[in-house]
Amino acid sequence: MKKIITFLGTNNYEEIIYTYTNEEGKEFEVKTRLVQEAISEIVGKDAIIYVCLTDRARETNWIDRTGVKVDRKTGEKREVFYYGLKPRLESKNIKYEELPLRDGANNEEMWENFGRIFDIFEEGDEVYFDVTHSFRSIPFIVMSVLNYAKFIKNIEIKSIYYGAFEAMKDGKAPIFNLSIFNQITDWTIGAERFISTGDSKQLSNMIETTIQPILRKQNKDKGDKDDEEARVVNRIRSSLKNFSEGLYTVRGSKTSNYGTTLKKALESIKEINIDELKPFEKILDKIYEKVHFYSNDIILDVHNTVKLCRDLNLIQQAYTYLQENIISYLCVKANMDLYDEDLRMDISRVIPHYRSHDRLELSQELLELNERLKPYISSDLADLYKDLGDFRNDINHGGYRKNPRRYSTFYENLDDFILKFESIVFNANASNN
C-alpha cells in the first residue's frame, strides 16, 4: 500500500504555489498554504496520508480557524481565515488518518512516538515521507523508524519530500526530493556487506535504483539516448554480480577476468561528472580498494583472491583457490593449458611423487608429464599441496572423519599456507628472473 507520512506544523502558513517536476518530467503546480495537498498530487490519490499531529498543530492547522494578521509596515490588524488540512483533504476525497504524537520532550515520549509511527506500516508498503514541517526530535525518530521498518516489514522508501518555502520566488516554492540522502544509507549498508562478505546483491540493486534515474534525466536534457555513462553503470552492476558469484563458487578460471573487469569499470565511473553521483564516489572507492590488485596475471590474481577470501571469511573458497593455484602455477611454468581438466588431474597425480615423506611412484603414462614438470616441482611444493588437500577435504566432506578440525584450525593455518605458497612460488620466480 502507498502511504504518505507527513507532519503538521503550528505556523500561520501563507498560501503559495508549490512546484515539482518528477522523474518522468511531469510538472506539478499546486496553490495551497498546506504542502500536504501538493504532496498528495505528486504521489497520487491512491495513497493514504498519515498526518502526524501534536495538540498544538491540531488547533492551528488541522481544522478551519480565524486569526489576526498584523501588517508589518503599517501595524494594521485584520482578521484572516486559515483553512485547515482536514477539510481540504476531505473536499478532494484524499484518504487520510490522524496520528497523534507527543511533543517528544523526554525519552518516554520519544519512544512512544517511535512505536506509533512504526505501527503504521505493513509488510511491503511503499512509503513517501514529507519532512517539511517535522519538528524537534521527530526527523531523527522517523528516519530510525523507516530504516527499522525496511528490515522488519520490508517497506520501500520511495521518496522524501521537502517543501522549500524559504526558496520561494515570485510566489512559487519548489518541492525537493531528498531521497538520495536515504539512498546513501542503503549504499553504505550494501557496500559494507560487499566489503565484509563479498555479497554484492544489495549494492548492485542500489546502483540500478539510484543512478539509472539520474542518468535518464541527464540524457533527456542532453538529447542523448545511448549515453556512455549508462553503459558504465551497467558494466559496474554486471561486474559486481559476476565477481561475487565467481568468488562464492570459486570460478578460478574466471577470477582474474572478473576482478580486472570490475576494477576497470570502477575506474571509468570517475569520468562521469554528475553532481548527484558525488556522494557515492567515496563508497565506490572503498569497493575499488578490494579489487585494485587485479592485473590479468592469473597466478598472482588468484593468490590475492585467496587473501581476499580470508578477509571475507570465505575459508572453504580460500583453500580451494589456494590448492588449485598450485596446479595453475605448474601449467603456466611448463607452458601447458591450465584449462585442460584431464591435464590438471594428471598433474595432481604427479605432484605426490615429490613429497618429502610417503612419496608415490609414478605410472608409466605420467613419466613424460613428469619430465616437463620436474624443473618446477619441489618437495616443499608437494608437501604444501598435500597439506592443503587434507584441509580442503575435511571442509568439503563436512568433517565426517576421525578427528575433524575446528574452525579456528582452518582459519589460523590459512595464513601459514599463504606464506608458504608465496615463499615457494614467488621467491622461485624472483630468483629465476
Secondary structure, DSSP 8 states (H G I E B T S, - for coil): -EEEEEE---S----EEEEEE-TT--EEEEEES-HHHHHHHHH-TTSEEEEEE-HHHIIIIIS-EEEEEE-TTT--EEEEEE--HHHHHHHTT--EEEEE-----SHHHHHHHHHHHHTT--TT-EEEEE-TT--TTHHHHHHHHHHHHHHHS--EEEEEEEE-GGG-BTTEEEEEE-HHHHHHHHHHHHHHHHHHH---HHHHHHHHHHHHHHHHHHHHHHT-SS-HHHHHHHHHHHHHHHHHHHHHTT-HHHHHHHHHHHHHHHHHGGG---GGGHHHHHHHHHHHHHHTT--S-HHHHHHHHHHHHHHTT-HHHHHHHHHHHHHHHHHHHTT--TT-HHHHHHHHHHGGGG-SSS-----GGGHHHHHHHGGG--HHHHHHHHHHHHHHHHHHTTT-SSS---HHHHHHHHHHHHHHHIIIIIHHHHHH-
